[in-house]
Amino acid sequence: MRAFVITGPGQAEVLDLDPPEPRPGQVVVNVERAGVCGTDREFFTGHMAYLHTGEAHYPVRIGHEWCGVVARAGDESTASWVGRRVTGDTMLGCGRCPRCLGGRQHLCAERFEIGVRRGWPGALAEQLLVPARALHPLPDGLGATAGALVEPGGNAFRAVSAALGGGERGGGVLGGGAQRLLVMGPGTIGLLAAQIARSQGAEVHLLGRDERSLRFAKDLGFDRTWFQGTLPGMPFGAVIDASTAPELPALAAGIVEPGGRVVCIGLSAEPSLVDTRTLVLKDVTVTGVLSASGGLAETISLFAGGGVDPRPIVAATVGLDQVSDVLAGHRPPEWGAAPKIQVNPY
């Protein structure tokens, strides 16, 4: 099979490799579509943190946003998956530790992350090996574009759930319990979070840095878009930081309403400094979101039911031979301003 492999900083190639063979409890998926994200770019540039902590090494087969059809099963217990369209969880816990047994496999110290951590090969290939326990079935009506957006959508769903949670700390600033939410960073996760929050009745505002990305957000129906210098002095019951800017978590803590929520899902390349006095004196809840685990099934339902249509955020679909150019930042003008690039490995 053909697979895209990063061999070092700025170096990658498409290789012909032996297809994976499933063991008991595993399946092999024919990949329909895979997404490219910021983590993949960090592997390509050499800046990905796991490369420096020893949790990942070159060569790396990236790709953790995917969908496909199960082609082979490792044993009788997984045979019922063959022929089904699926996506799956990126986080593969050991299944034995207290975190896994408590339903928090995405925090397992020994976890594999597909295409990211501890060498589990990713989905930028014609076939992908996956434990059956990580699979989620996709409805027939949910196409490949949306199917490969379930994983980033699951991240966004968890961020929105944390931001719009019930009770005093989830209290809105609008009448009738509705919430005013500010999403910082109109990239893939930010736009998905904005769409999901809008589907749940929130008044959504978006904060960005350039006119192009905010104009695209307006095209998706988000009229309340701001630059940092134009952000109005209105109360926000919750703020989601989906950016990579190190200064924005502190801004989020500063502008969120007392008793509100700040959700951090973006990662900057350098430490973000937040004054804990602000958090304490305003009684703010700050939540970090690591992965889509726990949000995949709900995201599939949202996409399949039409509550959220994620497809407009995909700018283009390319082949494996074009991935290096994408990771290097080459982007033809005709692709427009949509943030996501997907890959068809065939």
Sequence and secondary structure as in RCSB ss.txt:
>XXXX:A:sequence
MRAFVITGPGQAEVLDLDPPEPRPGQVVVNVERAGVCGTDREFFTGHMAYLHTGEAHYPVRIGHEWCGVVARAGD
ESTASWVGRRVTGDTMLGCGRCPRCLGGRQHLCAERFEIGVRRGWPGALAEQLLVPARALHPLPDGLGATAGALV
EPGGNAFRAVSAALGGGERGGGVLGGGAQRLLVMGPGTIGLLAAQIARSQGAEVHLLGRDERSLRFAKDLGFDRT
WFQGTLPGMPFGAVIDASTAPELPALAAGIVEPGGRVVCIGLSAEPSLVDTRTLVLKDVTVTGVLSASGGLAETI
SLFAGGGVDPRPIVAATVGLDQVSDVLAGHRPPEWGAAPKIQVNPY
>XXXX:A:secstr
 EEEEEEETTEEEEEE       TTEEEEEEEEEEE HHHHHHHHT  HHHHHTS  SSB    EEEEEEEEESS
GGGGGGTT EEEE SEE  SSSHHHHTT GGG TT EETTTBTT   SSBSEEEEEGGGEEE  TTS HHHHTTH
HHHHHHHHHHHHHT SSGGG  SSGGG  EEEEE  SHHHHHHHHHHHHTT EEEEE SSHHHHHHHHHTT   E
E GGG     EEEEEE S  TTHHHHHHHHEEEEEEEEE    SS     HHHHHHHT EEEE   STTTHHHHH
HHHHHTS   GGGEEEEE GGGHHHHHTT   GGGTT  EEEE   
